[in-house]
């Protein structure tokens, strides 16, 4: 128990010093949070969804509907994905490739631009 308390305090201390580092989590430890950063390897790809795995597990990442924006990733590619865990899937906000290229899927939490379908009212 002492080890867990010490590890938690150390993590909180590092989080204050290095906020981006503290937000990177292994897939198995996801909870309902916003703005989580995951890093892993692409597995299978179907449309704008793909599996991302690290040494702790695997999760499906959704990158919005293809009619809104086509996102192309390939199996074996290393990615960093910022987003939120939602009902068993990870909804991507931003995808960063190993070479530094960034794909912006949406602004962040809340109603995405594509909500309402392809025939939605434009603002």
MMTF fields as JSON, N, C-alpha, C and O atoms, coordinates in Angstrom:
{
  "mmtfVersion": "1.0.0",
  "mmtfProducer": "UNKNOWN",
  "numBonds": 491,
  "numAtoms": 492,
  "numGroups": 123,
  "numChains": 1,
  "numModels": 1,
  "chainsPerModel": [1],
  "groupsPerChain": [123],
  "chainIdList": ["A"],
  "bondAtomList": [4, 2, 8, 6, 12, 10, 16, 14, 20, 18, 24, 22, 28, 26, 32, 30, 36, 34, 40, 38, 44, 42, 48, 46, 52, 50, 56, 54, 60, 58, 64, 62, 68, 66, 72, 70, 76, 74, 80, 78, 84, 82, 88, 86, 92, 90, 96, 94, 100, 98, 104, 102, 108, 106, 112, 110, 116, 114, 120, 118, 124, 122, 128, 126, 132, 130, 136, 134, 140, 138, 144, 142, 148, 146, 152, 150, 156, 154, 160, 158, 164, 162, 168, 166, 172, 170, 176, 174, 180, 178, 184, 182, 188, 186, 192, 190, 196, 194, 200, 198, 204, 202, 208, 206, 212, 210, 216, 214, 220, 218, 224, 222, 228, 226, 232, 230, 236, 234, 240, 238, 244, 242, 248, 246, 252, 250, 256, 254, 260, 258, 264, 262, 268, 266, 272, 270, 276, 274, 280, 278, 284, 282, 288, 286, 292, 290, 296, 294, 300, 298, 304, 302, 308, 306, 312, 310, 316, 314, 320, 318, 324, 322, 328, 326, 332, 330, 336, 334, 340, 338, 344, 342, 348, 346, 352, 350, 356, 354, 360, 358, 364, 362, 368, 366, 372, 370, 376, 374, 380, 378, 384, 382, 388, 386, 392, 390, 396, 394, 400, 398, 404, 402, 408, 406, 412, 410, 416, 414, 420, 418, 424, 422, 428, 426, 432, 430, 436, 434, 440, 438, 444, 442, 448, 446, 452, 450, 456, 454, 460, 458, 464, 462, 468, 466, 472, 470, 476, 474, 480, 478, 484, 482, 488, 486],
  "bondOrderList": [1, 1, 1, 1, 1, 1, 1, 1, 1, 1, 1, 1, 1, 1, 1, 1, 1, 1, 1, 1, 1, 1, 1, 1, 1, 1, 1, 1, 1, 1, 1, 1, 1, 1, 1, 1, 1, 1, 1, 1, 1, 1, 1, 1, 1, 1, 1, 1, 1, 1, 1, 1, 1, 1, 1, 1, 1, 1, 1, 1, 1, 1, 1, 1, 1, 1, 1, 1, 1, 1, 1, 1, 1, 1, 1, 1, 1, 1, 1, 1, 1, 1, 1, 1, 1, 1, 1, 1, 1, 1, 1, 1, 1, 1, 1, 1, 1, 1, 1, 1, 1, 1, 1, 1, 1, 1, 1, 1, 1, 1, 1, 1, 1, 1, 1, 1, 1, 1, 1, 1, 1, 1],
  "groupList": [{"groupName": "UNK", "atomNameList": ["N", "CA", "C", "O"], "elementList": ["N", "C", "C", "O"], "formalChargeList": [0, 0, 0, 0], "bondAtomList": [1, 0, 2, 1, 3, 2], "bondOrderList": [1, 1, 2], "singleLetterCode": "X", "chemCompType": "L-PEPTIDE LINKING"}],
  "groupTypeList": [0, 0, 0, 0, 0, 0, 0, 0, 0, 0, 0, 0, 0, 0, 0, 0, 0, 0, 0, 0, 0, 0, 0, 0, 0, 0, 0, 0, 0, 0, 0, 0, 0, 0, 0, 0, 0, 0, 0, 0, 0, 0, 0, 0, 0, 0, 0, 0, 0, 0, 0, 0, 0, 0, 0, 0, 0, 0, 0, 0, 0, 0, 0, 0, 0, 0, 0, 0, 0, 0, 0, 0, 0, 0, 0, 0, 0, 0, 0, 0, 0, 0, 0, 0, 0, 0, 0, 0, 0, 0, 0, 0, 0, 0, 0, 0, 0, 0, 0, 0, 0, 0, 0, 0, 0, 0, 0, 0, 0, 0, 0, 0, 0, 0, 0, 0, 0, 0, 0, 0, 0, 0, 0],
  "groupIdList": [1, 2, 3, 4, 5, 6, 7, 8, 9, 10, 11, 12, 13, 14, 15, 16, 17, 18, 19, 20, 21, 22, 23, 24, 25, 26, 27, 28, 29, 30, 31, 32, 33, 34, 35, 36, 37, 38, 39, 40, 41, 42, 43, 44, 45, 46, 47, 48, 49, 50, 51, 52, 53, 54, 55, 56, 57, 58, 59, 60, 61, 62, 63, 64, 65, 66, 67, 68, 69, 70, 71, 72, 73, 74, 75, 76, 77, 78, 79, 80, 81, 82, 83, 84, 85, 86, 87, 88, 89, 90, 91, 92, 93, 94, 95, 96, 97, 98, 99, 100, 101, 102, 103, 104, 105, 106, 107, 108, 109, 110, 111, 112, 113, 114, 115, 116, 117, 118, 119, 120, 121, 122, 123],
  "secStructList": [7, 2, 2, 2, 2, 2, 2, 2, 2, 2, 2, 2, 2, 2, 2, 2, 2, 7, 2, 2, 2, 2, 2, 5, 7, 7, 4, 4, 4, 7, 7, 1, 7, 1, 1, 3, 3, 3, 3, 3, 3, 3, 3, 3, 3, 3, 6, 6, 3, 3, 3, 3, 3, 3, 6, 6, 3, 3, 3, 3, 3, 3, 7, 7, 7, 6, 6, 6, 7, 7, 7, 7, 7, 7, 6, 6, 7, 3, 3, 3, 3, 3, 3, 3, 3, 3, 6, 6, 3, 3, 3, 3, 3, 3, 3, 3, 3, 6, 6, 1, 7, 3, 3, 3, 7, 7, 1, 1, 1, 1, 1, 7, 6, 6, 6, 6, 7, 6, 6, 7, 7, 7, 7],
  "xCoordList": [0.818, 0.0, 0.867, 0.547, 1.982, 2.886, 3.443, 3.595, 3.749, 4.29, 3.293, 3.679, 2.021, 0.995, 0.861, 0.754, 0.867, 0.769, 1.98, 1.835, 3.161, 4.372, 4.351, 4.706, 3.931, 3.856, 2.846, 3.094, 1.708, 0.69, 1.221, 1.012, 1.894, 2.452, 3.534, 3.599, 4.384, 5.412, 4.79, 5.253, 3.738, 3.05, 2.444, 2.541, 1.82, 1.233, 2.316, 2.126, 3.444, 4.541, 5.095, 5.345, 5.29, 5.771, 4.746, 5.105, 3.469, 2.407, 2.438, 2.162, 2.769, 2.853, 4.045, 3.979, 5.147, 6.343, 6.279, 6.792, 5.657, 5.596, 4.175, 3.909, 3.239, 1.832, 1.579, 0.726, 2.281, 2.04, 2.443, 1.755, 3.541, 4.005, 2.993, 2.741, 2.42, 1.48, 0.18, -0.535, -0.168, -1.417, -1.317, -2.347, -0.122, 0.032, -0.243, 0.407, -1.226, -1.661, -1.585, -1.743, -1.344, -1.492, -2.97, -3.833, -3.263, -4.642, -5.466, -6.639, -4.885, -5.662, -6.156, -7.071, -5.587, -5.963, -6.955, -7.153, -7.578, -8.506, -9.733, -10.236, -10.184, -11.43, -12.124, -11.561, -13.317, -14.014, -13.273, -13.483, -12.418, -11.63, -11.604, -11.912, -11.242, -11.108, -9.655, -8.947, -9.214, -7.862, -6.777, -5.71, -7.029, -6.046, -5.124, -5.562, -3.853, -2.896, -2.477, -2.041, -2.618, -2.19, -1.129, -1.173, -0.183, 0.819, 0.844, 0.884, 0.821, 0.841, 1.009, 1.351, 0.756, 0.923, -0.441, -1.282, -0.654, -1.904, -1.956, -0.981, -3.123, -3.355, -4.212, -3.752, -5.447, -6.355, -6.985, -7.119, -7.37, -7.981, -9.259, -9.251, -10.374, -11.643, -12.217, -12.627, -12.246, -12.745, -11.894, -10.673, -12.554, -11.854, -11.65, -11.365, -11.791, -11.529, -10.351, -10.139, -9.594, -8.446, -8.173, -8.596, -7.457, -7.042, -5.667, -4.818, -5.473, -4.195, -3.802, -4.608, -2.562, -2.138, -0.802, 0.04, -0.646, 0.637, 0.927, 0.247, 1.904, 2.253, 1.256, 1.448, 0.194, -0.802, -2.153, -2.985, -2.399, -3.699, -3.932, -3.019, -5.197, -5.6, -6.954, -7.78, -7.171, -8.448, -8.795, -7.909, -10.077, -10.537, -10.523, -11.035, -9.938, -9.896, -10.809, -10.68, -11.736, -12.615, -12.144, -11.842, -12.079, -11.596, -12.675, -12.368, -13.933, -15.027, -15.452, -14.8, -16.543, -17.046, -16.197, -15.662, -16.086, -15.286, -15.882, -15.135, -17.215, -17.808, -17.377, -17.394, -16.991, -16.567, -15.087, -14.708, -14.257, -12.814, -12.265, -12.459, -11.584, -10.986, -9.627, -8.764, -9.452, -8.206, -7.562, -8.168, -6.345, -5.66, -4.47, -3.529, -4.535, -3.413, -3.173, -4.062, -1.977, -1.662, -1.233, -0.623, -1.557, -1.127, 0.384, 1.153, 0.786, 2.205, 2.698, 3.783, 1.919, 2.314, 2.275, 1.378, 3.253, 3.312, 2.607, 2.934, 1.641, 0.868, 0.757, 0.841, 0.566, 0.15, -1.211, -1.379, -2.186, -3.562, -4.048, -3.958, -4.561, -5.181, -6.683, -7.17, -7.411, -8.856, -9.498, -8.979, -10.651, -11.361, -11.916, -12.263, -11.989, -12.558, -14.07, -14.571, -14.797, -16.248, -16.887, -16.82, -17.5, -18.265, -17.481, -17.952, -16.307, -15.514, -14.666, -13.96, -14.712, -13.934, -13.2, -13.612, -12.124, -11.368, -11.655, -11.311, -12.283, -12.621, -11.435, -11.066, -10.85, -9.658, -10.017, -11.0, -9.203, -9.26, -8.14, -8.328, -6.962, -5.768, -4.892, -4.692, -4.379, -3.511, -2.165, -2.106, -1.082, 0.251, 1.047, 1.183, 1.567, 2.385, 3.807, 4.195, 4.568, 5.951, 6.813, 7.761, 6.492, 7.276, 6.859, 7.427, 5.859, 5.421, 4.194, 3.629, 3.763, 2.543, 1.343, 1.215, 0.469, -0.696, -1.975, -2.122, -2.894, -4.229, -5.19, -5.328, -5.858, -6.841, -8.196, -8.7, -8.773, -10.065, -11.191, -12.207, -11.001, -11.994, -11.313, -10.17, -12.02, -11.439, -11.205, -10.288, -12.006, -11.909, -13.249, -14.054, -13.499, -14.753, -15.957, -15.832, -17.104, -18.329, -18.828, -18.343, -19.773, -20.42, -19.446, -18.944, -19.174, -18.248, -18.889, -20.113, -18.068, -18.548, -19.487, -20.364, -19.325, -20.133, -21.451, -22.234, -21.708, -22.958, -24.158, -24.196, -25.126, -26.303, -26.253, -27.231, -25.125, -25.019, -24.575, -24.357, -24.437, -23.919, -24.876, -24.448, -26.144, -27.113, -27.43, -28.46, -26.555, -26.777, -26.749, -26.214, -27.306, -27.277, -25.875, -25.308, -25.314, -24.003, -24.165, -25.153, -23.195, -23.247, -22.593, -22.547],
  "yCoordList": [-1.192, 0.0, 1.264, 2.25, 1.215, 2.357, 2.635, 3.79, 1.559, 1.716, 2.441, 3.319, 2.079, 2.711, 4.183, 5.025, 4.502, 5.909, 6.703, 7.826, 6.129, 6.806, 7.003, 8.07, 5.959, 6.064, 7.125, 7.884, 7.191, 8.187, 9.591, 10.478, 9.812, 11.131, 11.505, 12.648, 10.536, 10.799, 11.17, 12.096, 10.449, 10.74, 12.138, 12.876, 12.509, 13.845, 14.917, 15.961, 14.663, 15.628, 15.786, 16.907, 14.685, 14.768, 15.439, 16.156, 15.209, 15.824, 17.339, 18.033, 17.848, 19.297, 19.858, 20.963, 19.083, 19.55, 19.318, 20.129, 18.221, 17.835, 17.422, 16.225, 18.372, 18.046, 17.123, 16.241, 17.29, 16.431, 14.997, 14.062, 14.809, 13.483, 12.807, 11.61, 13.544, 12.972, 12.555, 11.73, 13.08, 12.751, 11.513, 11.016, 10.998, 9.798, 8.589, 8.396, 7.764, 6.634, 5.339, 5.352, 4.21, 2.943, 2.683, 3.122, 1.988, 1.773, 1.099, 1.431, 0.163, -0.562, 0.322, -0.077, 1.488, 2.323, 3.43, 4.354, 3.349, 4.4, 4.468, 3.444, 5.632, 5.905, 7.011, 7.503, 7.411, 8.501, 9.805, 10.431, 10.203, 11.425, 12.104, 11.486, 13.357, 14.1, 14.501, 14.751, 14.56, 15.015, 14.036, 14.45, 12.747, 11.719, 11.549, 11.66, 11.279, 11.017, 9.556, 9.057, 8.867, 7.473, 7.393, 8.139, 6.499, 6.239, 4.744, 3.954, 4.355, 2.939, 2.656, 3.53, 1.395, 0.894, 0.571, -0.047, 0.992, 0.711, -0.772, -1.356, -1.372, -2.769, -2.788, -2.426, -3.204, -3.242, -1.873, -1.068, -1.63, -0.359, -0.665, -1.46, -0.022, -0.137, 1.271, 1.854, 1.82, 3.183, 4.164, 4.202, 4.963, 5.939, 5.431, 6.219, 4.138, 3.529, 2.579, 1.961, 2.476, 1.578, 1.136, 1.782, 0.018, -0.414, 0.176, 0.286, 0.55, 1.072, 0.216, -0.004, -0.267, -1.106, -0.637, -0.085, -0.881, -0.682, -1.984, -2.982, -1.998, -3.25, -3.644, -4.668, -2.857, -3.181, -3.57, -4.111, -3.315, -3.64, -3.007, -2.491, -3.065, -2.573, -1.888, -2.274, -0.863, -0.144, 0.296, 0.505, 0.433, 0.959, 2.475, 3.06, 3.108, 4.57, 4.993, 4.505, 5.906, 6.469, 7.854, 8.675, 8.121, 9.415, 10.146, 10.832, 10.009, 10.706, 10.006, 9.058, 10.466, 9.83, 10.175, 11.279, 9.222, 9.438, 10.531, 11.217, 10.717, 11.748, 13.14, 14.089, 13.26, 14.56, 14.804, 15.87, 13.788, 13.885, 12.472, 11.706, 12.122, 10.792, 10.81, 11.629, 9.901, 9.768, 8.454, 7.39, 8.531, 7.343, 7.027, 7.813, 5.865, 5.346, 3.915, 3.293, 3.406, 2.069, 1.157, 1.614, -0.128, -1.076, -1.014, -0.939, -1.047, -0.974, 0.431, 0.609, 1.435, 2.833, 3.183, 2.755, 3.962, 4.442, 5.79, 6.702, 5.923, 7.154, 7.592, 6.782, 8.885, 9.452, 10.068, 10.877, 9.684, 10.13, 10.833, 10.281, 12.044, 12.774, 12.697, 12.923, 12.379, 12.265, 11.921, 12.252, 11.242, 10.858, 9.447, 8.994, 8.771, 7.432, 7.576, 8.297, 6.885, 7.016, 5.683, 5.244, 5.048, 3.823, 2.739, 2.207, 2.417, 1.329, 1.678, 0.815, 2.914, 3.352, 4.632, 5.348, 4.91, 6.136, 7.083, 6.787, 8.222, 9.225, 10.18, 10.891, 10.189, 11.0, 12.463, 12.785, 13.347, 14.782, 15.122, 15.866, 14.542, 14.864, 13.609, 12.916, 13.33, 12.173, 12.699, 13.471, 12.274, 12.706, 11.485, 10.499, 11.581, 10.508, 10.59, 11.61, 9.525, 9.479, 10.577, 11.048, 10.992, 12.041, 13.455, 14.436, 13.562, 14.859, 15.424, 16.411, 14.825, 15.286, 15.106, 14.084, 16.11, 16.092, 16.103, 16.89, 15.221, 15.19, 15.681, 15.047, 16.809, 17.329, 16.748, 16.984, 15.993, 15.36, 16.265, 16.426, 16.851, 17.765, 18.656, 18.408, 19.695, 20.681, 20.155, 20.612, 19.215, 18.697, 18.133, 17.75, 18.075, 17.495, 18.34, 19.504, 17.721, 18.425, 17.973, 16.986, 18.678, 18.323, 18.51, 19.614, 17.436, 17.571, 18.297, 18.39, 18.809, 19.553, 18.735, 19.299, 17.425, 16.573, 16.135, 15.435, 16.534, 16.143, 16.6, 17.731, 15.724, 16.047, 15.475, 15.572, 14.875, 14.216, 15.13, 16.323, 14.564, 15.337, 16.438, 17.348, 16.366, 17.383, 18.386, 19.057, 18.485, 19.384, 20.839, 21.158, 21.697, 23.135, 23.666, 23.401, 24.393, 25.0, 26.312, 27.024, 26.623, 27.89, 28.994, 30.125],
  "zCoordList": [0.0, 0.0, 0.0, -0.663, 0.764, 0.79, -0.601, -0.999, -1.341, -2.692, -3.593, -4.364, -3.501, -4.327, -3.98, -4.872, -2.691, -2.269, -2.75, -3.234, -2.619, -3.066, -4.574, -5.074, -5.302, -6.764, -7.17, -8.107, -6.48, -6.806, -6.56, -7.388, -5.452, -5.151, -6.164, -6.616, -6.52, -7.505, -8.844, -9.509, -9.246, -10.5, -10.466, -11.446, -9.349, -9.233, -9.294, -9.919, -8.648, -8.682, -10.082, -10.528, -10.78, -12.161, -13.057, -13.991, -12.775, -13.568, -13.47, -14.449, -12.31, -12.147, -12.916, -13.455, -12.963, -13.646, -15.153, -15.924, -15.581, -16.984, -17.333, -17.438, -17.519, -17.736, -18.921, -18.821, -20.037, -21.204, -20.894, -21.305, -20.181, -19.81, -18.893, -19.033, -17.972, -17.016, -17.677, -17.109, -18.849, -19.504, -20.39, -20.844, -20.652, -21.465, -20.586, -19.559, -21.003, -20.202, -20.989, -22.21, -20.31, -20.996, -21.284, -20.524, -22.351, -22.776, -21.691, -21.52, -20.956, -19.961, -18.81, -18.09, -18.622, -17.482, -17.837, -17.048, -19.01, -19.423, -18.515, -18.054, -18.279, -17.566, -18.355, -19.333, -17.962, -18.64, -18.354, -17.316, -19.27, -19.161, -20.515, -21.534, -20.524, -21.775, -21.952, -20.976, -23.202, -23.489, -23.09, -22.638, -23.248, -22.939, -24.144, -25.289, -23.882, -24.947, -24.895, -23.858, -26.046, -26.183, -27.264, -28.242, -27.09, -28.109, -28.351, -27.408, -29.627, -29.92, -31.395, -32.192, -31.733, -33.086, -33.684, -33.032, -34.922, -35.624, -35.957, -36.431, -35.696, -36.074, -37.318, -38.401, -37.172, -38.322, -38.549, -37.627, -39.806, -40.193, -40.959, -41.899, -40.552, -41.265, -41.37, -40.366, -42.585, -42.769, -41.988, -42.139, -41.144, -40.309, -38.889, -37.987, -38.681, -37.379, -37.508, -38.551, -36.432, -36.431, -35.008, -34.049, -34.881, -33.55, -33.264, -34.149, -32.011, -31.543, -30.348, -29.444, -30.344, -29.224, -28.673, -29.381, -27.379, -26.725, -25.988, -26.224, -25.116, -24.448, -23.358, -22.702, -23.146, -22.119, -22.688, -21.96, -23.962, -24.519, -25.871, -26.515, -26.281, -27.596, -27.463, -26.636, -28.29, -28.271, -29.691, -30.519, -29.96, -31.242, -31.164, -30.21, -32.165, -32.251, -33.394, -34.517, -33.098, -34.117, -34.5, -33.634, -35.81, -36.297, -37.085, -38.06, -36.676, -37.339, -38.612, -39.051, -39.208, -40.428, -41.653, -41.763, -42.561, -43.783, -44.664, -45.362, -44.656, -45.506, -45.042, -45.824, -43.77, -43.251, -43.565, -44.052, -43.276, -43.522, -43.558, -42.614, -44.632, -44.71, -44.02, -44.338, -43.077, -42.333, -42.756, -42.628, -43.258, -43.736, -42.828, -42.717, -42.184, -41.4, -41.889, -42.471, -41.65, -42.144, -40.989, -40.022, -41.097, -40.058, -39.858, -40.816, -38.597, -38.242, -37.972, -37.418, -38.354, -38.151, -36.664, -35.938, -36.223, -34.843, -34.772, -35.532, -33.864, -33.74, -32.293, -31.369, -32.117, -30.837, -31.085, -31.998, -30.268, -30.468, -29.209, -28.112, -29.362, -28.26, -28.477, -29.585, -27.421, -27.536, -26.216, -25.15, -26.297, -25.084, -25.22, -26.311, -24.085, -24.028, -23.919, -23.056, -24.799, -24.821, -25.179, -26.328, -24.207, -24.408, -25.146, -26.151, -24.657, -25.209, -26.408, -26.928, -26.863, -28.019, -27.643, -26.731, -28.343, -28.115, -29.262, -30.406, -28.977, -29.991, -30.155, -29.22, -31.341, -31.597, -31.809, -32.477, -31.227, -31.515, -32.501, -33.463, -32.218, -33.013, -33.095, -32.098, -34.279, -34.51, -35.005, -35.961, -34.344, -34.746, -35.204, -34.479, -36.426, -36.986, -36.419, -35.85, -36.577, -36.083, -36.706, -36.078, -37.943, -38.607, -38.187, -38.666, -37.286, -36.791, -37.483, -37.011, -38.593, -39.271, -38.342, -37.669, -38.315, -37.432, -38.253, -39.188, -37.892, -38.49, -37.417, -36.371, -37.667, -36.711, -37.09, -38.188, -36.18, -36.411, -35.923, -36.598, -34.747, -34.173, -33.142, -32.756, -32.699, -31.79, -30.383, -29.702, -29.939, -28.579, -28.158, -29.007, -26.858, -26.388, -26.799, -27.18, -26.707, -27.074, -28.426, -28.978, -28.946, -30.206, -31.376, -31.59, -32.136, -33.266, -34.437, -34.519, -35.339, -36.504, -37.373, -38.027, -37.397, -38.261, -37.631, -38.273, -36.386, -35.729, -36.547, -37.032, -36.695, -37.485, -38.878, -39.619, -39.259, -40.552, -41.67, -41.458, -42.88, -44.014, -44.503, -45.212, -44.139, -44.575, -43.467, -43.51, -42.49, -41.342, -41.782, -42.844, -40.994, -41.269, -41.01, -39.95, -41.932, -41.762, -40.995, -41.172, -40.15, -39.401, -40.149, -39.666]
}
